[in-house]
Amino acid sequence: METIKPKKERDFILDFAKGIAIILVVLGHTFQGQANNFDDIYGFRIIYSFHMPLFAFLSGAAASHWVTKFTIASSFLELTKSSIYRINRSAAHLLVPFISWTIISFWMNNSKELFQEYIIDIFRHADRSLWFLPCIFWCTTYTSLFMLFITFIRKAASGTSMDELACHAESLPVQMLALLIIWKISEPNLPTELGLVFANQFHGGLFVFFLLGIVLFKHFIKIKSVIFRVIPYVIFLILIPYWHRTLPNNLIQDSPEFLTNNWLTNKYAMIVAISGTLTAIDISRLIHSIKIIKLNFLIYYIGTASLGIYAIHFYFLKYQLHVILTIFISLLIYQLISTIPTAKTLLLGK
């Protein structure tokens, strides 16, 4: 196995958290593949309440590195090229593997559908394949186009009476809040095809978690106050017993009265997902801080291979393998794919 040397500590922690996240995904899918009543398994309910929002949050954390590079000092042509480059790169890293694995799935399953009908249906219902990949592509596209727009506005206002007001747009939280407001206004009119439904509606819209990751991740992992770090744990532990995947608002029927308030009922699933996400990230930080070198490296490596594990284990669920064996086989196949340049590009987006 080739040794991977992280360039920066923050990148190491991010991939470490992704490693924890993909382990949770595999564990959740294992529950789903081995029991008919998986929705009633408490472990499954805990994991499914936040595991994909967690991944969206971490995807946003990774995106924060390029989001902050949009600067008013660049020309509009340079900014446009940067935005196009980011969208093209995102398509190569996410849509190409999505399409490649979708075609492989058609071949593996000996589908009786016509290939053309199969592809059209996948584009309409991305959850038949690796739906998370196009979902994050749209999150990246939304953000890239908005950053181009807001930077153009800032440049246009420079040197005018609006200059002072435009300076407030230099704050990343302000920018992401403005993007969130525009997105929420537009969301009812957005299409649902090719994973857009998951970016726009799933868990209140995974795009929300993507934006939270951009703004919060690097600050949250630096928090020293035990009180602030404990808050997500407390909220999550109080609310999670009443979460259920298939019920309206994800609330079981015997939920306490304080959860039946209209506002809280509508936001319940999102609050659970946010608190669960922050709890998982803090647990990742705690495990990492123990500094068990071999364990840290293994989880870090699993994090760097998360796309491959996500795709590979998705097609091995029918074998109902245990978590450790699933991850081990997925890593072996991932490593094999990584040695073949064409396969590495088509299947892993690298």
C-alpha positions as CSV (number, residue, x, y, z in Angstrom):
1,M,0.0,0.0,0.0
2,E,1.4,3.4,-1.0
3,T,2.1,5.7,1.9
4,I,0.0,8.9,1.8
5,K,1.5,12.0,3.3
6,P,-1.1,14.7,4.1
7,K,0.0,18.2,3.0
8,K,-1.7,20.0,5.8
9,E,-3.0,19.0,9.3
10,R,-6.5,20.3,8.5
11,D,-6.7,18.1,5.4
12,F,-5.7,15.2,7.5
13,I,-8.5,15.8,10.0
14,L,-11.0,16.3,7.2
15,D,-10.1,13.0,5.5
16,F,-10.0,11.3,9.0
17,A,-13.6,12.5,9.5
18,K,-14.5,11.2,6.1
19,G,-13.1,7.9,7.1
20,I,-15.4,7.8,10.1
21,A,-18.3,8.9,7.9
22,I,-17.9,6.1,5.3
23,I,-17.5,3.5,8.1
24,L,-20.9,4.7,9.4
25,V,-22.4,4.5,5.9
26,V,-21.2,0.9,5.4
27,L,-22.4,0.0,8.9
28,G,-25.8,1.5,8.1
29,H,-26.1,-0.3,4.8
30,T,-25.0,-3.6,6.6
31,F,-28.0,-3.2,8.9
32,Q,-30.2,-2.6,5.9
33,G,-28.9,-5.6,4.0
34,Q,-29.0,-8.1,6.9
35,A,-32.4,-7.5,8.5
36,N,-35.9,-7.1,7.1
37,N,-36.9,-4.9,10.0
38,F,-33.9,-2.7,9.7
39,D,-35.9,0.5,10.2
40,D,-36.6,-0.7,13.7
41,I,-33.0,-1.3,14.6
42,Y,-31.8,1.5,16.9
43,G,-28.3,1.5,15.4
44,F,-29.7,1.9,11.9
45,R,-31.9,4.8,13.0
46,I,-29.1,6.6,14.7
47,I,-26.8,6.4,11.7
48,Y,-29.4,7.2,9.0
49,S,-30.5,10.3,10.9
50,F,-27.3,12.1,10.0
51,H,-24.8,10.1,7.9
52,M,-25.5,11.7,4.5
53,P,-25.8,15.2,5.9
54,L,-22.4,14.5,7.5
55,F,-20.9,13.7,4.2
56,A,-22.5,16.8,2.6
57,F,-21.0,18.9,5.5
58,L,-17.5,17.4,4.9
59,S,-17.9,18.0,1.2
60,G,-18.5,21.6,2.0
61,A,-15.5,21.7,4.3
62,A,-13.4,20.5,1.4
63,A,-15.0,23.1,-0.9
64,S,-14.0,25.9,1.5
65,H,-10.4,25.7,0.2
66,W,-11.4,26.9,-3.3
67,V,-14.4,29.0,-2.2
68,T,-12.1,31.4,-0.4
69,K,-9.9,31.8,-3.4
70,F,-12.5,33.9,-5.2
71,T,-11.0,37.3,-4.8
72,I,-11.9,40.8,-6.0
73,A,-8.3,41.3,-7.0
74,S,-8.8,39.0,-10.0
75,S,-10.3,40.2,-13.3
76,F,-13.8,39.1,-14.2
77,L,-12.4,37.0,-17.0
78,E,-10.1,35.2,-14.5
79,L,-13.0,34.7,-12.2
80,T,-15.2,33.3,-14.9
81,K,-12.4,30.9,-16.0
82,S,-12.0,29.8,-12.4
83,S,-15.7,29.1,-12.0
84,I,-15.9,27.1,-15.2
85,Y,-12.8,25.2,-14.2
86,R,-14.3,24.3,-10.8
87,I,-17.6,23.1,-12.4
88,N,-15.7,21.1,-15.0
89,R,-13.4,19.5,-12.3
90,S,-16.4,18.7,-10.2
91,A,-18.1,17.0,-13.2
92,A,-15.0,15.0,-13.8
93,H,-14.6,14.0,-10.1
94,L,-18.3,13.2,-9.5
95,L,-20.5,12.8,-12.7
96,V,-18.0,10.7,-14.6
97,P,-17.8,8.1,-11.8
98,F,-21.6,8.3,-11.4
99,I,-22.2,7.5,-15.0
100,S,-19.4,4.8,-15.1
101,W,-20.7,2.9,-12.1
102,T,-24.2,3.2,-13.4
103,I,-23.2,1.5,-16.6
104,I,-21.4,-1.2,-14.7
105,S,-24.5,-1.7,-12.6
106,F,-26.5,-2.3,-15.7
107,W,-24.1,-4.9,-16.9
108,M,-23.7,-6.6,-13.4
109,N,-27.4,-6.9,-12.8
110,N,-28.3,-8.2,-16.3
111,S,-31.1,-5.7,-16.4
112,K,-34.0,-6.5,-18.7
113,E,-34.5,-2.8,-19.4
114,L,-33.4,-1.3,-22.6
115,F,-30.1,0.5,-21.9
116,Q,-31.5,3.8,-23.1
117,E,-34.6,3.5,-20.9
118,Y,-32.3,2.5,-17.9
119,I,-30.1,5.6,-18.3
120,I,-33.1,7.9,-18.7
121,D,-34.7,6.5,-15.5
122,I,-31.4,6.8,-13.6
123,F,-31.2,10.5,-14.5
124,R,-34.7,10.9,-13.2
125,H,-34.2,8.7,-10.1
126,A,-30.6,9.0,-9.2
127,D,-31.1,7.0,-6.0
128,R,-31.1,3.8,-8.2
129,S,-27.3,4.5,-8.5
130,L,-24.7,6.6,-6.6
131,W,-27.1,9.5,-6.0
132,F,-24.8,11.4,-3.7
133,L,-22.3,12.1,-6.4
134,P,-24.6,14.2,-8.7
135,C,-26.0,15.7,-5.5
136,I,-22.7,17.2,-4.5
137,F,-22.0,18.2,-8.1
138,W,-25.0,20.5,-7.9
139,C,-23.9,21.8,-4.5
140,T,-20.6,22.7,-6.0
141,T,-22.2,24.2,-9.1
142,Y,-24.6,26.4,-7.1
143,T,-21.7,27.7,-4.9
144,S,-19.3,28.3,-7.8
145,L,-21.8,30.3,-9.8
146,F,-22.8,32.3,-6.8
147,M,-19.2,33.1,-5.9
148,L,-18.7,34.4,-9.4
149,F,-21.8,36.5,-9.1
150,I,-21.0,37.9,-5.7
151,T,-17.4,38.7,-6.6
152,F,-18.7,40.5,-9.8
153,I,-21.0,42.6,-7.6
154,R,-18.2,43.5,-5.3
155,K,-16.0,44.5,-8.2
156,A,-18.8,46.6,-9.7
157,A,-19.4,48.4,-6.4
158,S,-15.7,49.1,-5.8
159,G,-15.0,52.8,-5.9
160,T,-18.7,53.8,-5.8
161,S,-21.1,54.9,-3.1
162,M,-22.0,51.3,-2.6
163,D,-18.4,50.3,-1.8
164,E,-18.8,50.3,2.0
165,L,-21.9,48.1,1.7
166,A,-20.2,45.8,-0.7
167,C,-17.3,45.3,1.8
168,H,-19.7,43.3,4.0
169,A,-20.0,40.8,1.2
170,E,-16.3,39.9,1.8
171,S,-17.3,37.9,4.9
172,L,-17.7,34.2,4.0
173,P,-20.6,33.6,6.5
174,V,-22.4,36.6,4.9
175,Q,-21.8,35.2,1.4
176,M,-23.1,31.8,2.3
177,L,-26.1,33.2,4.1
178,A,-27.0,35.2,1.0
179,L,-26.6,32.1,-1.1
180,L,-28.8,30.1,1.2
181,I,-31.5,32.8,1.1
182,I,-31.4,32.9,-2.8
183,W,-31.4,29.1,-2.9
184,K,-34.4,28.8,-0.5
185,I,-36.4,31.3,-2.6
186,S,-35.6,29.3,-5.8
187,E,-35.8,25.8,-4.3
188,P,-39.6,25.3,-5.0
189,N,-39.0,25.8,-8.7
190,L,-35.9,23.7,-9.0
191,P,-36.1,20.3,-10.9
192,T,-35.7,17.0,-9.2
193,E,-33.7,15.1,-11.8
194,L,-30.1,13.9,-11.6
195,G,-29.8,14.1,-7.8
196,L,-31.2,17.7,-7.5
197,V,-34.0,16.4,-5.3
198,F,-31.4,15.3,-2.7
199,A,-29.5,18.6,-2.8
200,N,-32.8,20.5,-2.6
201,Q,-35.1,18.5,-0.3
202,F,-33.4,15.5,1.4
203,H,-33.0,16.2,5.1
204,G,-34.2,19.7,4.4
205,G,-31.7,19.9,1.5
206,L,-28.2,18.6,1.7
207,F,-27.1,21.9,0.2
208,V,-27.7,23.4,3.6
209,F,-25.2,21.0,5.1
210,F,-22.8,21.7,2.3
211,L,-22.9,25.4,3.1
212,L,-22.6,24.8,6.8
213,G,-19.5,22.7,6.1
214,I,-17.9,25.6,4.2
215,V,-18.5,28.1,7.0
216,L,-18.2,26.0,10.2
217,F,-15.9,23.0,9.8
218,K,-12.5,24.7,10.3
219,H,-13.8,26.7,13.2
220,F,-15.7,23.9,14.9
221,I,-12.6,21.5,15.0
222,K,-10.7,24.3,16.8
223,I,-13.2,24.8,19.6
224,K,-11.6,24.3,23.0
225,S,-14.6,25.0,25.2
226,V,-16.0,21.7,26.6
227,I,-19.4,23.3,27.1
228,F,-19.8,24.3,23.4
229,R,-18.5,20.9,22.3
230,V,-21.0,19.1,24.5
231,I,-24.1,21.0,23.2
232,P,-24.5,18.9,20.0
233,Y,-24.2,15.7,22.0
234,V,-27.0,16.8,24.4
235,I,-29.3,17.9,21.6
236,F,-28.7,14.7,19.6
237,L,-29.2,12.3,22.6
238,I,-32.4,14.1,23.6
239,L,-34.0,14.0,20.1
240,I,-32.7,10.8,18.4
241,P,-34.9,8.3,20.3
242,Y,-37.9,9.7,18.4
243,W,-36.4,9.6,14.9
244,H,-37.7,7.1,12.3
245,R,-36.8,7.0,8.6
246,T,-40.3,6.3,7.1
247,L,-42.6,8.4,9.2
248,P,-43.8,11.9,8.5
249,N,-41.2,14.5,9.7
250,N,-39.2,11.4,10.8
251,L,-41.1,11.5,14.1
252,I,-42.5,8.4,15.8
253,Q,-46.1,8.6,17.0
254,D,-45.4,8.6,20.7
255,S,-43.1,11.6,20.6
256,P,-43.2,14.0,23.6
257,E,-45.5,17.0,23.4
258,F,-42.6,19.6,23.0
259,L,-41.8,18.0,19.6
260,T,-45.4,18.4,18.3
261,N,-45.0,22.2,18.0
262,N,-45.5,23.0,14.3
263,W,-42.2,24.9,13.9
264,L,-40.1,22.3,15.8
265,T,-41.9,19.4,14.1
266,N,-41.0,20.7,10.7
267,K,-37.4,21.4,11.7
268,Y,-36.9,18.2,13.8
269,A,-35.1,16.1,11.2
270,M,-32.7,18.9,10.3
271,I,-31.9,19.6,13.9
272,V,-31.2,16.0,14.5
273,A,-29.0,15.8,11.4
274,I,-27.0,19.0,12.4
275,S,-26.5,17.9,16.0
276,G,-25.6,14.3,14.8
277,T,-23.1,15.7,12.2
278,L,-21.3,17.9,14.7
279,T,-21.3,15.1,17.3
280,A,-19.7,12.7,14.7
281,I,-17.1,15.3,13.8
282,D,-16.2,15.9,17.5
283,I,-15.9,12.1,18.1
284,S,-13.6,11.9,15.0
285,R,-11.5,14.7,16.5
286,L,-11.3,12.9,19.9
287,I,-10.3,9.6,18.3
288,H,-7.7,11.4,16.2
289,S,-6.3,13.2,19.3
290,I,-5.5,9.8,21.0
291,K,-2.7,9.6,18.4
292,I,-2.7,5.9,17.8
293,I,-0.6,6.2,14.7
294,K,-1.6,3.0,12.8
295,L,-5.3,3.5,13.6
296,N,-5.2,7.2,12.5
297,F,-3.5,6.3,9.3
298,L,-6.0,3.5,8.5
299,I,-9.0,5.7,9.1
300,Y,-7.3,8.6,7.1
301,Y,-6.7,6.2,4.2
302,I,-10.3,5.0,4.4
303,G,-11.3,8.6,4.2
304,T,-9.2,9.3,1.1
305,A,-10.8,6.2,-0.5
306,S,-14.4,7.1,0.5
307,L,-15.7,7.5,-3.0
308,G,-14.4,4.1,-4.0
309,I,-15.7,2.4,-0.9
310,Y,-19.1,4.1,-1.4
311,A,-19.3,2.9,-5.0
312,I,-17.8,-0.6,-4.5
313,H,-19.7,-1.6,-1.4
314,F,-22.9,-0.3,-3.0
315,Y,-22.7,-3.2,-5.4
316,F,-21.6,-5.8,-2.8
317,L,-24.6,-5.3,-0.5
318,K,-26.3,-8.4,-1.8
319,Y,-23.5,-10.5,-0.4
320,Q,-24.4,-9.2,3.1
321,L,-20.8,-9.0,4.2
322,H,-19.8,-7.7,7.7
323,V,-18.5,-4.2,8.0
324,I,-14.8,-4.9,8.4
325,L,-14.8,-7.4,5.5
326,T,-16.8,-5.0,3.3
327,I,-14.3,-2.2,3.9
328,F,-11.4,-4.5,3.4
329,I,-12.6,-5.9,0.1
330,S,-13.6,-2.4,-1.0
331,L,-10.1,-1.1,-0.2
332,L,-8.5,-3.9,-2.1
333,I,-10.6,-3.2,-5.2
334,Y,-10.0,0.5,-4.8
335,Q,-6.3,-0.1,-4.7
336,L,-6.5,-2.2,-7.8
337,I,-8.5,0.4,-9.7
338,S,-6.0,3.1,-8.6
339,T,-3.2,1.3,-10.4
340,I,-5.0,1.5,-13.8
341,P,-5.1,5.1,-15.1
342,T,-8.2,4.8,-17.2
343,A,-10.2,3.0,-14.5
344,K,-8.9,5.5,-11.9
345,T,-10.3,8.3,-14.0
346,L,-13.6,6.8,-14.9
347,L,-14.4,5.1,-11.6
348,L,-12.7,7.3,-9.0
349,G,-12.7,10.7,-10.8
350,K,-8.9,10.9,-10.3
